[in-house]
Amino acid sequence: MSECHLELTNVGIEFPTPKGPFRALREVDLKIDKGEFISLIGHSGCGKSTVLNIVAGLYEATEGGVLLNGKEVSSPGPERAVVFQNHSLLPWLTAYENVELAVDQVFKKQKSSAEKREWIEHNLKLVHMDHAMHKRPDEISGGMKQRVGIARALAMQPEVMLMDEPFGALDALTRAHLQDSLMEIQKELNNTVIMITHDVDEAVLLSDRIVMMTNGPAATIGEILKVELPHPRDRLALADDPQYNHYRSEVLRFLYEKQRKVDH
């Protein structure tokens, strides 16, 4: 039986504003098993990034809290790596050096120089970037930059990968390649992933469960959909799969009927 290793209990958060407190989230409860792939989906402003930032330890919940392996999360830590939509690589460093920064931060005293070099190259290989490890960000494409960002996160050997729309800025083909890479990596490493996405197909393709958020303010979890499609998943085979299309329409129904975005 897989143990619950990440648990959000009654998480709520308020932010101070000039007009008084703004309640972004209320009563968010979620238990995540080790190795699970969870997508958070919902309209803009529904608090998806806020949930991610609380798990990352970048925000502190006003109520409730987060436990990882039974320990309270109150600040950032290397066991939770974040991959943002913009790759946030340092432009003056090569792909190798960008990954090396993270490795030095986490394994400074544990790995020899040779072990460090091997580990950095191993993680760049995982994302198919070993051929361009000595190039700087301005010498590689957007998709390649994002691969380096993922390699850097993986090199920290995190228990939990937190991904905030990691493929949102990429063209459809690059995005598909990266989704396939992510499925391969997760199969190999079995780490827990929480990913924010606006893309319904991406959510169904990658996830074990899709967590659908209600509209803000005071957003919470509206529904959770368990995606019981066998792994490995093949996007072409799934296109005609009735079960895949059922999951897809469930998410669309939630977003466009139950949580129709009201524009003021």
C-alpha positions in Angstrom: 0.0 0.0 0.0 1.5 3.4 -0.9 1.8 5.7 2.0 0.5 9.2 2.0 3.6 11.3 1.9 2.3 14.8 1.1 -0.8 16.0 2.9 -2.6 19.4 2.8 -5.0 19.8 5.6 -7.6 22.6 5.8 -5.2 25.0 4.0 -6.4 28.6 3.7 -4.6 31.8 3.0 -5.4 35.5 3.2 -3.2 38.3 1.7 -3.3 41.8 3.1 -4.4 44.5 0.6 -5.2 48.2 1.0 -8.9 47.4 1.0 -8.5 44.7 3.7 -7.6 41.0 3.7 -8.1 39.1 0.4 -9.0 35.4 0.9 -7.3 33.4 -1.9 -7.9 29.9 -0.6 -10.1 28.1 1.9 -10.3 24.6 3.2 -8.0 22.9 0.7 -7.6 19.2 1.7 -5.5 16.8 -0.4 -3.6 13.6 0.3 -1.0 12.7 -2.3 0.8 9.3 -2.4 4.4 8.8 -3.2 5.0 8.7 -7.0 1.6 10.1 -7.8 1.2 12.6 -10.7 -1.3 15.3 -9.8 -2.5 18.1 -12.0 -4.1 21.2 -10.7 -6.5 22.8 -13.2 -8.9 25.8 -13.0 -9.5 29.2 -14.4 -7.0 32.0 -13.9 -7.1 33.4 -10.4 -8.4 30.2 -8.8 -5.4 29.9 -6.5 -3.5 27.1 -8.3 -0.1 28.8 -8.0 -0.9 29.8 -4.4 -1.4 26.1 -3.6 1.9 25.3 -5.3 3.7 28.1 -3.5 2.4 26.9 -0.1 3.7 23.4 -0.8 7.0 24.9 -2.0 7.3 26.8 1.3 7.3 30.2 -0.4 4.0 31.2 1.2 2.8 30.4 4.7 -0.8 29.2 5.0 -3.1 31.4 7.2 -4.9 28.3 8.4 -4.1 24.6 8.2 -0.8 23.4 6.8 1.3 20.9 4.8 3.0 17.8 5.9 5.7 16.0 3.9 6.6 12.6 5.3 4.9 13.7 8.6 7.0 16.8 8.9 5.5 20.3 8.6 6.5 22.4 5.6 7.3 25.9 6.6 10.1 27.1 4.3 11.6 26.1 0.9 13.8 22.9 0.9 15.7 20.8 -1.7 13.2 17.9 -1.2 10.7 20.1 -3.1 12.0 21.4 -6.4 10.1 24.0 -8.4 10.0 24.3 -12.2 8.4 27.6 -13.4 6.9 28.5 -16.8 9.9 30.7 -17.5 13.0 28.4 -17.2 14.7 31.0 -14.8 18.2 29.9 -16.0 21.1 32.2 -15.3 22.0 33.5 -18.8 25.8 33.8 -18.3 26.1 30.1 -17.3 26.0 27.1 -19.6 23.4 24.4 -19.2 25.9 22.3 -17.3 26.8 25.2 -15.0 23.1 26.0 -14.3 22.6 22.4 -13.2 25.8 22.4 -11.2 24.6 25.3 -9.1 21.7 23.2 -7.8 24.0 20.2 -7.3 26.4 22.3 -5.3 23.6 23.7 -3.1 22.3 20.2 -2.2 25.3 17.9 -2.4 28.3 20.1 -1.7 29.8 17.9 1.0 28.4 14.5 -0.1 29.8 14.1 -3.6 33.4 14.3 -4.9 34.1 16.4 -8.0 34.0 13.4 -10.2 30.7 12.2 -8.7 29.2 15.6 -9.1 30.2 15.8 -12.8 28.7 12.3 -13.4 25.5 13.3 -11.6 25.1 16.5 -13.6 25.7 14.7 -16.9 23.3 12.0 -15.9 20.5 14.5 -15.2 21.1 16.3 -18.5 21.0 12.9 -20.3 17.6 12.2 -18.6 16.1 15.3 -20.4 18.0 14.6 -23.7 20.3 17.7 -23.2 23.7 16.1 -22.9 24.6 17.1 -26.4 24.2 20.8 -25.6 25.4 20.9 -22.0 28.1 23.5 -22.8 25.8 26.0 -24.5 24.4 29.1 -22.8 20.7 29.8 -22.6 20.8 32.3 -25.5 22.2 29.6 -27.8 19.4 27.1 -27.3 15.6 27.0 -28.0 12.8 27.6 -25.5 12.1 23.9 -25.2 15.7 23.1 -24.6 15.9 25.8 -21.9 12.9 24.2 -20.2 14.6 20.8 -20.4 17.6 22.3 -18.6 15.3 23.7 -15.9 13.8 20.3 -15.4 17.3 18.7 -15.3 18.3 21.3 -12.6 15.2 20.4 -10.5 15.8 16.6 -10.9 19.5 17.0 -10.0 18.4 18.1 -6.5 16.9 14.6 -6.1 13.6 16.0 -4.9 10.9 13.9 -3.4 8.3 16.3 -4.9 8.5 18.2 -8.2 6.3 21.3 -8.3 5.7 22.5 -11.9 3.9 25.7 -12.6 2.7 25.5 -16.2 6.1 24.3 -17.3 5.2 23.9 -21.0 2.8 26.8 -21.2 5.0 29.0 -23.3 6.0 26.4 -25.8 4.7 25.5 -29.3 2.5 22.4 -29.5 5.2 20.0 -30.9 7.9 21.0 -28.4 5.3 20.7 -25.7 4.4 17.2 -26.8 8.1 16.1 -26.8 8.5 17.5 -23.3 5.3 15.7 -22.0 6.7 12.5 -23.4 10.1 13.1 -21.7 8.3 13.9 -18.4 6.4 10.6 -18.6 9.6 8.7 -19.2 11.4 10.4 -16.3 8.6 9.8 -13.9 8.4 6.2 -14.8 12.1 5.9 -14.1 12.3 8.0 -10.9 8.8 7.5 -9.5 8.9 10.9 -7.8 5.8 12.8 -6.9 4.7 15.5 -9.3 2.2 18.4 -8.8 1.7 20.3 -12.0 -0.4 23.3 -12.8 -1.8 23.3 -16.3 -4.5 25.1 -18.3 -4.4 22.3 -20.9 -7.1 19.7 -20.5 -5.3 17.1 -22.8 -2.1 17.6 -20.9 -3.8 17.0 -17.6 -5.5 13.8 -18.8 -2.4 12.5 -20.6 0.0 12.9 -17.6 -2.0 12.6 -14.4 -3.0 9.9 -12.0 -5.5 12.4 -10.6 -6.8 15.8 -11.7 -7.6 18.3 -9.0 -10.2 20.9 -10.3 -10.2 24.2 -8.4 -13.3 26.4 -8.0 -13.1 30.1 -9.0 -11.5 32.6 -6.6 -11.7 34.4 -4.3 -11.8 31.9 -1.5 -11.1 29.1 -4.0 -11.0 25.5 -3.0 -11.0 22.0 -4.5 -14.2 21.5 -6.5 -13.7 17.9 -7.8 -11.0 15.3 -8.0 -10.9 13.1 -11.1 -9.0 9.8 -10.9 -7.5 9.0 -14.4 -7.4 5.2 -14.7 -5.5 4.9 -18.0 -2.7 2.3 -18.1 0.9 3.5 -18.4 2.9 4.1 -20.6 0.4 6.4 -22.3 0.6 7.1 -26.0 -1.1 10.3 -27.1 -2.0 8.9 -30.6 -3.6 5.7 -29.2 -5.5 7.8 -26.6 -7.0 10.1 -29.2 -9.6 7.5 -30.1 -9.9 5.9 -26.6 -13.5 6.4 -25.2 -12.2 6.4 -21.7 -9.7 9.2 -22.4 -12.4 11.2 -24.1 -14.7 10.6 -21.1 -12.1 12.1 -18.7 -11.5 15.0 -21.1 -15.2 15.8 -21.2 -15.5 15.6 -17.4 -12.8 18.2 -16.9 -14.3 20.4 -19.6 -17.7 20.1 -18.1 -16.4 21.2 -14.7 -14.5 24.2 -16.2 -17.2 25.4 -18.6 -20.5 24.5 -16.9 -19.9 24.2 -13.1 -17.2 26.9 -12.9 -18.0 29.2 -15.8 -15.7 32.1 -15.4 -17.7 35.2 -14.6 -16.1 38.3 -16.2 -16.9 41.5 -14.2 
